Amino acid sequence: MLAFNENWEFTSEWSESFGRGEGPAEAVRIPHTVKELPLHDIDHRDYQMISGYRKRFTLPEGSRGKRLFLEFGAAAHIATVYVNGQELMTHRNGYTAFRVEFTDVANYEGENLVAVRLDSTENPEIPPFGYVIDYLTYGGIYRPVYLDIRDQDLIDDVFVRSVGKDQAKVTVTLDIKTDPGAKNILLTILNREGEVVATQEAKAGEDVIIDCPKVRQWCPEDPVLYKLRAELPGKDIKEVEFGFRAAEFRFDGFYLNGRKIFLHGLNRHQSWPYIGYAAPRSMQIEDARIAKEELGLNAVRTSHYPQSHDFIEACDRMGLLVFTEIPGWQHIGGEQWKEQAKENVREMIREYRNHPSIILWGVRINESMDDDELYLETNRIAHEMDDSRCTSGVRYLEKSNLLEDVYAFNDFTHTGDNRGAKPKREVSLEPTKAFLISEHNGHMFPTKSFDTWERRQEQALRHARVLNDSMIDGEHAGCFGWCMFDYPTHRDFGSGDRMCYHGVMDAFRNPKTAAALYASQQDESPVLEISSSMDIGDYPGGAIGTIYAFTNADRVKLSWKDSSMKDFRFLWNCEGKTFYKLKHSPIAIDDPITHTWGGEASVWKFEAIKDSQVTATRIIGGRGGLRIQAIPSSTELREGETWDMAAVRIRIIDCDGNICPYAQLPVRFELKGDAELIGPDMATAEGGMCGTYIRTVGHAGKAVLSISSPGLETVKIEFEIF
Ligand code: GAL
């Protein structure tokens, strides 16, 4: 497929004449958002419009006699595509890909014109629209577009899934468009090194089983991928990546390749500050990396819609387990709307079913009421199209009709002083079917990065309690917290600035205390975060009370010193027993205060100790020496199939590397060279943290980003653009 993302033109007001190629327009590149937006107080009306995109192009030599398609990764939300003035199709789902064949209207000699009329209003005819929604739905052709030139005989779709107990076989279903009775198809399975593992011939219209001895199974610890190449000799080739793995939900949990794994995850929205959904591949991969490496998750729910293949592919490669679902939020519309919801199930499954990371299909509208007629059908469609995966659907309802395989429950019952999770028997009427928590916390305890230490600590503890309690009876298959990142929303839900501060990270992917709870559940790299700056002035009556260390060590050693001491003096050791089901319990440190109001503040040393070794140290209270810490997602950007971008996460830290949440300083960005800033050239370090983004501008080169704040040393980052 040929990348088709350059030299588009855009108008925020579609007209037929624009579609005919007349009049001026703005030059844009895909991925594109119909409107760049502020960080706070987004007015959802700003991105709701009937906009237009168009692009002139000529067909490469040799196109004549072929079949010609345009493939759109996603266009939010209703896209009508015209080629050379002919209306070819309307696609009514902002979260799935679609293909338009334009062979019959193609111009092989001269110029062609593709035009897209894009409705990004909250059009009540399609999901997720029709009532209020707790997130913004943006607008734009926000995933890549491709030109696909194929033979008349072509392999339209390949579905490959492993079968059998030892997973050493695959079933392949082929969708072939050829003359009747046509040719044999050659199937080859290749490993990562490109070596042939198995080959077999197949015929159109038949499922094929291929034996593949000695393959490695895909799992989070060893996410090994294989490739299936389907070839119509001399005509067409299609390749898909897949993994050998069995994903099963049994009454007592989730099993991967016969091994029980607790799904330890968070929900992810696919939005970024300023650009909404329109981020290129590198940002999708970065989010998967953050989930896996920084948050230590083994699972993600793509709330509340299918997300970019780049994200899901990164999950395949990194070994993250994914629960994905059709677009929707509580509301179910009329008959036509329901038909579209069914169509969305078909589109989602056809498009995503080769990804080994996807283990569960969400075939209900998130948190909708029971609608047996609709959900019997969505469930039937899913099973018919994919016999290798279970279905689910997220509800806040208890005892609702479970037509799917797994009861996914948004357990918002925890209020801080009660149990963290409801037992399965109190929620599900189907003891023989699996049960999981698809959301918890979120709006029950919104927490800003600039809230007090106590509040940020409590957010982390609430996540810990739900996670811990969901593991007590061994009947929960997993637990997905709400949510990974803060996100902009409608006025009906936000904190006054139309933001939902429900993330364990802020919108720029900077960590709150709760992120450390998740990070501390993995063993790859040492974690030690302290939930307090130990400033008595920030607590009522100067009493700090119980604070927590979030660590993957066994214990924390605490020492202190005042100005009269040269070295630290040992105070006590604390062990991690409070949350006994967690792999690594947060460690409670009871009222460690040794000075009172009027006394001299101490400096504190916390050491994380595992197997008698110090794995991490935090010095708290040293203060002073504030500086800017800037963490780029990458300093190498690539103009490839689309433009590229880098995220720069910024934190104001003290001399000991602690984030200073009350250093809410103005931060200025200046970018010189062959790239441009996304968003404003100023930000406030909210909770001591903010960020910025830079993007490529169509050519290679170098760029330097200067990050400054009054009184602090300026930080410069050099980027290379290839
Ligand atoms: C759920 C909903 C999510 C989000 C969350 C906030 O009800 O599914 O989209 O709104 O609440 O806690």
Boltz pocket constraint, residues with backbone or C-beta under 6 A from the ligand:
constraints:
  - pocket:
      binder: B
      contacts: [[A, 134], [A, 303], [A, 304], [A, 366], [A, 367], [A, 410], [A, 439], [A, 440], [A, 441], [A, 442], [A, 443], [A, 444], [A, 482], [A, 502]]
      max_distance: 6.0
